[in-house]
Amino acid sequence: MTARPTGRQQGPRGRRPGGPDTRGQILEAARESFADKGFRATTIRAVAGAAGVDAALVHHYFGTKDDLFVASLEISVDPRQALALVFAPGLDGAGERLLGTVLSVWDEPENRRPLLAFLRSSLGDPESTLLQDAFIRVIFKSLRGQLPDGDAELRAGLVATQMLGLLVARYLLAVEPVASLPREQVVALIGPTLQRYLSDPVAP
């Protein structure tokens, strides 16, 4: 007589394969890691471990850590691709195009919620380096790469300070009347300043 198996049959051990919810679980693990540890200390391997998958699966879904960070923001556009489109016609008018593109992303409610959460968590924790590490690495590096060599670092830094200050004032602090100005008016007022940073001489 053949003995009946007792207890629940166990499957092979190891990381589970990808499933319908795998991508979302990876993103959730990535968001928690970026928020808790910052950009530098977050690793693909650690995110994979928290999500219960193999690191190769994270790379399969998202690519590099930069790509994973952008995906974790849950916004409708990849800012690196948007920057490339802004500068594709050249430097002339790039300041206005850049500002218009950024504001159009922030003005979408589905984008504004995760972006505001990112700003609040980054600025609210004095020990957090997420904004510095991730923003500078992913966004600032892409912006710098669109500018001519020589003073690209300075130009990109000037643009970043102007843009970050505007985003905090308009969307996080809701400083009036800036918060209520139509997007087109903000572009008309501040776009020329960005254009000067991008194309006018900056050397003393």
Sequence and secondary structure as in RCSB ss.txt:
>XXXX:A:sequence
MTARPTGRQQGPRGRRPGGPDTRGQILEAARESFADKGFRATTIRAVAGAAGVDAALVHHYFGTKDDLFVASLEI
SVDPRQALALVFAPGLDGAGERLLGTVLSVWDEPENRRPLLAFLRSSLGDPESTLLQDAFIRVIFKSLRGQLPDG
DAELRAGLVATQMLGLLVARYLLAVEPVASLPREQVVALIGPTLQRYLSDPVAP
>XXXX:A:secstr
      S      SS    TTHHHHHHHHHHHHHHHHHHHH  HHHHHHHHTS HHHHHHHH SHHHHHHHHTT 
SS HHHHHHHHHTT STTHHHHHHHHHHHHHHSHHHHHHHHHHHHHHHH TT  HIIIIIIIIIIHHHHHTS SS
SHHHHHHHHHHHHHHHHIIIIIS  TTGGGS HHHHHHHHHHHHHHHHHS    
